[in-house]
Amino acid sequence: MLLTAMLLNLTACVKTPEENIVTDKSKGLSEENIIPKEKDGKEKQLNIPEHWKETITRKDGFITVEADDDISIGNIYNTPVYAYKIRKMDRKLLENLCSYFAEGSSLYEDPGMTKEELIAEKEKMTAGIGNWGSYDANYMASMVGSVENLIKNADEKRTEPKEIKAELRIPLKNGMEWIGKSWCNATHKRTWNNWYFETDKNIGFTARVAKGRKVDPVIRAISYDNEIGSTTAFAYRQGTFIDERELNLEWELEHAFQYGNEEYLSYLSENMEHVTDENFTEKDAVKMAKSVLKELSITGMDVGDCVKAIGNTDSESWAGVGTDDTQVSSGYAVYFSVKAGDVVGYPLTLASKQYENLAETVYAPSFITEGIRMIVTKEGIQLFEWTDISKKTDVIAENTKLLTFDEIKEKLADHLLYAQIANLGGISPEGFANIYTVKNVQLRAANINAYNKPKRSWLVPVWVFDVEGKMQHKTGKEITTENIGPETVVLNAIDGGFIQVQRR
């Protein structure tokens, strides 16, 4: 506890690193980094090993990076830089998306939850079912109190559906937003994208699709507003699903911090492994997902990942997947992102940490890389989530010179050093040791600040390192160890600068 308090509360000045660091966070591309487009099939020579086995240290063991990982990147010829601006959710775009997913059915105003439904959620909370099993008593008491306040004003029965048009209006809460959490039932982790803002501006949209199901699908939209801090997004969701990527992150956090949710995560892992549909393959899922993009005329995107998913099509339980009487079904989550030459975009994840006062080049774009996640089953699309909807406005460079892998791995170690020095807040690093284990390495593309245009972004090639960290502190003969947890480090492949989400 003392160690944690030291890390969180001290705010002294950060010691200046010995290396001379460029601190301009939106520097333009230098001429030496802009190279002609490769047309003759000459692959970039980045010296990427097929297997990376190495130990890198900084400050006499204050930072240790341990790598023993296979790396599969593929052939890289061109790594352009594109300029993007965020789109606004205009009426035409909203109408087209709603019309596609409603498939001729009408839209109606979300009626909210009935007393009976809220009481059922309260009972799951108090019993610690599903996701609710990982919270302490004080937090759960506040959550239960919030639900009890909702129950007082809830309707006994569902009100008559009120048909609405697909047009932006004042944002409305939905699901767990009513108790101050993110709009995501499968896990309780915060998301970068928000769907609700307290404002009188017409920038939101929430509706149900009249499908006549036990739980009708919900449609949500939000439009960009610089003052409020919203970015443009659209979602169609039927039921509640969780995919392997989300579940793996849940396990990493559980192992690091021991939240006490192992029983529920084991249940999800067992279902992820055994609930399957042999007549619906990963290939079928990708084909179905690509056909949706084609029908919506969404271009310039490619598959970044495809993983298994499980869920309930007729449940939106706040406790998570498999916490009521509905059947668990399986499918796949297909992740799409914009493409830049031979690399696919990478939207920053929840494991991408934020820091202040880093003594290195830091990029914090006003919006992150545009992406689409679809969860598909044999029955069709269960989730379509399109975030940070943006438009390419310019080609900054048709190809760029990248740092070699030997150079970028040193930048990784440097960043981890600067991050932990910042965390110590001026305390001497003597007696501390931070050990990071590399779990995965990717070459992708991500947004950085556009040069001299703070409201726009550049899509640049990046290295993505997934690491797990532990901190040790030695006082005399006693050594205490604390898990730092999983972290995703995203570095500009051109200059090695660190990329994080802009604080809103």
Phi, psi and omega in degrees: 000319179298317180298317179297318179297320179298320183289325187272330193258336184282138187228027179292169182294146178280136178294134181288126179296158180292326182287143178284117187250137174279127185252358176292120188271358181219044184289140179288165179292134175280157183299326182292341180269350178263119182234161182296154176296134181280120182243352186254013177075025179271115184285147176294138178263091183256357179056046179276121180285149175291327175226125182258110178233112187193156171237125180243135181236158175221145174054053175054042176092002175300324174236131172230127176249119180249123182238133173206074194216139173286142179237123179235104186254324185091181182278129181240120181245312183233132177231082183285171172238124181245149175262139180228150169234149180288140176272156171263149178281087180280171185297320182297314180297316180296316180298317181297316181293316179296318180298320181296313185277336177284334177052045177092347178280155181280161175257142177223155182297133180299120185281352184082178184267146178280169177304315182299318180293319179292321177297321178297320177293321178298319180296322177294322178300306185294334178273354180067035182279141175060229181298339182285355181280359187251010184250154178279169188297320182295316180295317181296324178298320179291322178294315179298320178299320178297318180292321178299324177293324177293321182299322182303324186254004184281154177284149177291321181230163178295135177285162178297131182303135178252109184294138179227163177264161178280088178211147183295144179213184177298134181301141177241150177284154176212144175061225185288355174299335180292341177244021172084017179248173182289159179279077179198112184273333186297319173227165181256017181281145179295143177252157178290330184265129177254142180254346181235135174223141176281101183202156174267000181281146178276080182238003185234169176202129176223128180207160171254151177259126185286079180263351181074024180266168175304317172233111179288149178296152180248143175242135177224149177212152176216144181249152181298135172212116186294321181294318184280328181098015180273150171240156189286131181205160178216143178216142169236127184222128174247111178075207184225126181227154172229140180250173185298324179297314179296317181294321178298319177295321177301317180294319179299318179292322178296315180295324183285318191242356175051064180289342181091023183249022185297322182298314180291319179295325177295320176299315179295318180297320179296317178293322179299325182279320192257334178279113185210160176236104184296341181270004179225110187257171176300321178298318178298319182295314180297319179298316179296316182295318179296325179294328177295314179299319180296316181292332178269001180059037175266118185241172175078015180242155178220163181287124176265332181194155173216119183226163181289153177218150174227157179178185178241122182283338183242037177213140172235036183301133178293341180283345176113186183293137173074025183251014174218200187270004182278154184286138175276126178242166184237158177191211181221148172258121180251121181259124176248150172209163178297153183246140177235098182065241183260011179236147181260145182300157180226103174290132182300138183263178179293342179275001176275103188281160178250142180226161173237149175062041176280136181271057179203171175294125182233131177249135177223083184295153182287341171212148185270178186298130179300137180208159176229130171244127176240134170251121184237142172236179179300332181281343179136202183278123178258335177212133171226112183232113184246112187243155181049051182298122187220175184227132177288130184246340185196158171255111181282321178206135179284340178199153183223153175274126183256154171297147176289166179297324178299324179284319185288328179293328175291324176296324176300310180298320178299314181299314180298326175297308182299322181296317182285328173297318178297320180297324181288341174061035177102349176292144177298137179286358181298131180093348179260146174218127180245119183248121180248132176252125180283128182254331183198148180227131178224152169249112186228205176220146180208162181282143168231175176300135172284141183298120177063014178225085188297338181270000180239169182226155170251135174268116185235157174294141182220155168261136180242119179244119172267123182229159171237135187238151172227143177246131176246144178227124183253124174233107186067237179264355183267134178238123175253143181237134179229135178286130173276332177095182180287147178211140174251120180255122180248120183239135175302122183288347180274315184235357179082005180296148181276138183244128177223168179282138179291133178292133179243000000 
